Amino acid sequence: MQPSATAAREAVNAALAVRPASLDDLPAIMAIERMPGFEQHVGRSEEGEHRAMLASPAYAYRLGFRAGVEGFAILGRVGDAHGNLYLKRISVSRPGEGIGTAFLGLVLDEAFGPLGAERVFLDCFMANARAQRAYEKLGFTRDGVLRKAYRRPDGTRTDLVLMALLKSEWEPR
């Protein structure tokens, strides 16, 4: 007998933990960013940029893990005077298994709790429908499109979809 989708999600949530990332975690973060095909769905940073963001109080890196690193999230604008927190990047090593949605839910609990956000916003590649569905499941709404705003490594440009979630929309969940 197969477990229900709800039971499967609960199992993923129960097994997943979140912790702040450190410089020692950069190889795992960069390995996830550079998995084959991910460049079509997720941005990436060079090691120096990651090191600078990790050292900055304006960024918060979080890891989702069980036995090992399952994914990472980068939050920007930490401490913003208006309570706007930017989800710069989130990625998991095995997309399509519910880990990303579960992980982001845990990150949002921290964002709207200890990090003091009133609004979490993000942009994602227009063609990344899987990510947009995951964001919508968690309550994000589409705020607009930034046309040809991202230059890919091959030089082509792509649109970014803007999405946001308010603390007042998250708390009732």
Residue pairs with C-beta under 8 A, 6 or more apart in sequence:
3 11
8 98
9 98
9 101
9 102
12 97
12 98
12 99
12 102
13 102
13 105
13 106
15 66
16 64
16 65
16 66
16 70
16 99
16 102
16 103
16 106
17 64
17 65
17 66
17 106
18 62
18 63
18 64
18 65
18 103
18 106
18 107
18 110
19 62
19 63
19 65
20 60
20 61
20 62
20 63
21 29
21 54
21 61
21 62
21 63
21 72
22 54
23 51
23 54
25 61
25 63
25 69
25 72
26 47
26 50
26 51
26 54
28 63
28 68
28 69
28 72
29 50
29 61
29 63
29 69
29 72
30 44
30 47
30 50
32 38
32 69
32 71
32 72
32 91
32 92
32 93
33 42
33 43
33 44
33 45
33 89
33 91
34 44
35 93
38 44
38 91
39 152
39 153
40 125
40 127
40 128
41 95
41 125
41 127
41 128
41 130
41 131
42 89
42 91
42 125
42 128
43 88
43 89
43 150
45 53
45 89
53 59
53 61
53 74
53 76
54 61
57 78
57 79
58 76
58 77
58 78
58 79
59 74
59 75
59 76
59 78
59 88
60 74
60 75
60 78
60 115
61 72
61 73
61 74
61 75
62 72
62 73
62 75
62 107
62 110
63 69
63 70
63 71
63 72
64 70
64 71
64 72
64 73
64 92
64 99
64 102
64 103
64 106
64 107
69 93
70 92
70 93
70 94
70 99
70 103
71 90
71 91
71 92
71 93
71 99
71 100
71 103
72 89
72 90
72 91
73 87
73 89
73 90
73 103
73 104
73 107
74 87
74 88
74 89
74 90
75 85
75 86
75 87
75 88
75 107
75 111
75 115
76 85
76 86
76 87
76 88
77 84
77 85
77 86
78 85
78 115
79 116
82 118
82 119
83 116
83 117
83 118
83 119
83 167
84 117
84 118
84 119
84 120
84 121
85 111
85 115
85 117
85 119
85 120
85 121
86 120
86 121
86 122
87 104
87 107
87 120
87 121
87 122
88 122
90 100
90 103
90 104
90 107
91 100
92 99
92 100
92 103
93 99
95 130
96 130
100 131
100 134
101 134
101 137
101 138
104 134
104 135
104 138
105 138
108 120
108 138
108 165
108 170
111 117
111 120
112 120
112 167
112 170
112 171
117 167
118 166
118 167
119 164
119 165
119 166
119 167
120 164
120 165
121 143
121 162
121 163
121 164
121 165
122 135
122 140
122 162
122 163
122 164
123 146
123 149
123 160
123 161
123 162
123 163
124 131
124 132
124 135
124 160
124 161
124 163
125 131
125 150
125 158
125 159
125 160
125 161
126 145
126 158
126 159
126 160
126 161
127 158
132 142
132 161
132 163
135 163
135 165
136 163
138 165
138 170
138 173
139 165
139 169
139 170
139 173
140 163
140 164
140 165
141 163
141 164
141 165
142 161
142 162
142 163
143 162
143 163
143 164
144 161
144 162
145 159
145 160
145 161
145 162
146 159
146 160
146 162
147 159
148 157
148 158
148 159
149 157
149 158
149 159
149 160
150 157
150 158
150 159
150 160
151 157
152 158
